[in-house]
Amino acid sequence: MIGAALALVTMFLVLLMSLSQGLYDTIVRSSTTLLSGHVNVGGFYKAKATDSNPMITRRDEVRTIVEREVAGLKYMVDRQRGFATITSDTDSLQSVLAGIDIHQEQRLATQLRLAPRRSYLKDGDDRVTGDPERLADGDAIMLFSGQAARLAVDVGERITLSAQLIDGTVNTVDAEVVAIAEDVGFLSSWNTFVNQATVRKLYQLNEQTTGAVMIYLDDPGRADDVMKTLRPKLADAGFELLDHAPQPFWAKFDVVAGEDWTGLRLDLTTWRDEIAPLRWTLSAVETVSGALVLVLTVIIVVGIMNTMWISVRERTNEVGTLRAIGMGRREVLLMFLLEALMLGVVFASLGAGVGAGIALLIDSASVQVPIEAMRAVLLSDVLHLVLEPLQVLMAVLGFTAITALAALWPAARAARMQPVTAIHHVG
């Protein structure tokens, strides 16, 4: 019975870790596709002290330094950054503009899904129209379904973008809606993808001006180290840098506008900084996972200790006989510990194997997330489980070690029995 319980608990632990890792990977993958690179070289340009324009100049020089200094660089993209009013014939909304070159974006097309017309038009149907690849053609914009519903526009219609320039004047550009994507949580409520050339035209920028150079790494876990490496290299190249602040760029407008300097200053951030509004989700996932692991551990420790106490009690006579024929205390201790270790290895491995199989089946089934609020938090409508072999191994070794430790005190008690007392023990 304790073996079955151990296998069941290990199975649940493997499933829990796979779910936790899957949630973490989904949030990181979605946010670093839609919002941020693993490391970002952004900044602000101020023609006068009260400005706060999210742009950098000398783009090619920045890219050259990144290519030369960053080990494990996978690829990088340029994204324009802006803030504009989007107006249709019926309504308007404020949105952060992400000016992209769709040919540079290796993951965007796979991360976003086009929305059926019924999700944004009152008389719409299940047809999916539009093509994100058309963001490379002329003045083009891709909306999310919630934005399209508010503006009451469909693919092929034109809308107007208006934004304030550095000199204080307001410029406008007409853009064609070339695609409408499904909402992906709160990010899609204020973020819009636009042709990079359209943003340059709107803000009257040259080719060497961009919003940020977003760096993608082979190992996202090295983001902090890469940022620390780049800061002195960029400073040596003559760039002035802002002090590191772990916040998204749009949260820094008021701070930058209140500082008494002009010109360009770079602002380096990691993906964790840029997804600050989502950090509570990651913290919640880690906290809940830790609490559940603790509960499972306590359950198995109590169960094993009780079982070993019962085992020692029921075999007191046998222990006394073994001690009487010459078995030492150390051997008795090792005998009970070996029994616990075998119990842990066999049933923890069995439970881990079953849990791993279930996790792989669930992930391959692409289970839809039924709760809208959960989809908004995950930035995905599909449940994703990630099975890490090292985590499975740690689960087996961990529960095996816990089993041995839980059996240590009952085994020590058995080893301390006097042979005569143990042989005459009744009940």
HELIX and SHEET records of a PDB file:
HELIX    1   1 ILE A    2  LEU A   34  1                                  33    
HELIX    2   2 ARG A   59  GLU A   69  1                                  11    
HELIX    3   3 LEU A  108  GLN A  111  1                                   4    
HELIX    4   4 ARG A  117  SER A  119  5                                   3    
HELIX    5   5 PRO A  132  ALA A  136  5                                   5    
HELIX    6   6 SER A  145  LEU A  151  1                                   7    
HELIX    7   7 LEU A  187  TRP A  190  1                                   4    
HELIX    8   8 GLN A  196  TYR A  203  1                                   8    
HELIX    9   9 PRO A  220  ARG A  222  5                                   3    
HELIX   10  10 ALA A  223  ASP A  236  1                                  14    
HELIX   11  11 PHE A  249  ALA A  251  5                                   3    
HELIX   12  12 PHE A  253  ALA A  257  1                                   5    
HELIX   13  13 TRP A  271  GLU A  274  1                                   4    
HELIX   14  14 ALA A  276  LEU A  278  5                                   3    
HELIX   15  15 ARG A  279  GLU A  314  1                                  36    
HELIX   16  16 THR A  316  ALA A  324  1                                   9    
HELIX   17  17 ARG A  329  SER A  364  1                                  36    
HELIX   18  18 GLU A  372  LEU A  378  1                                   7    
HELIX   19  19 PRO A  389  ALA A  415  1                                  27    
HELIX   20  20 PRO A  419  ILE A  423  1                                   5    
SHEET    1   A 9 GLY A 263  THR A 270  0                                        
SHEET    2   A 9 VAL A  39  LYS A  46 -1                                        
SHEET    3   A 9 ALA A 212  LEU A 217 -1                                        
SHEET    4   A 9 LEU A  73  THR A  87 -1                                        
SHEET    5   A 9 SER A  92  ILE A 100 -1                                        
SHEET    6   A 9 ASN A 191  ASN A 195  1                                        
SHEET    7   A 9 ALA A 140  PHE A 144 -1                                        
SHEET    8   A 9 VAL A 170  ALA A 181  1                                        
SHEET    9   A 9 ARG A 158  GLN A 164 -1                                        
END                                                                             
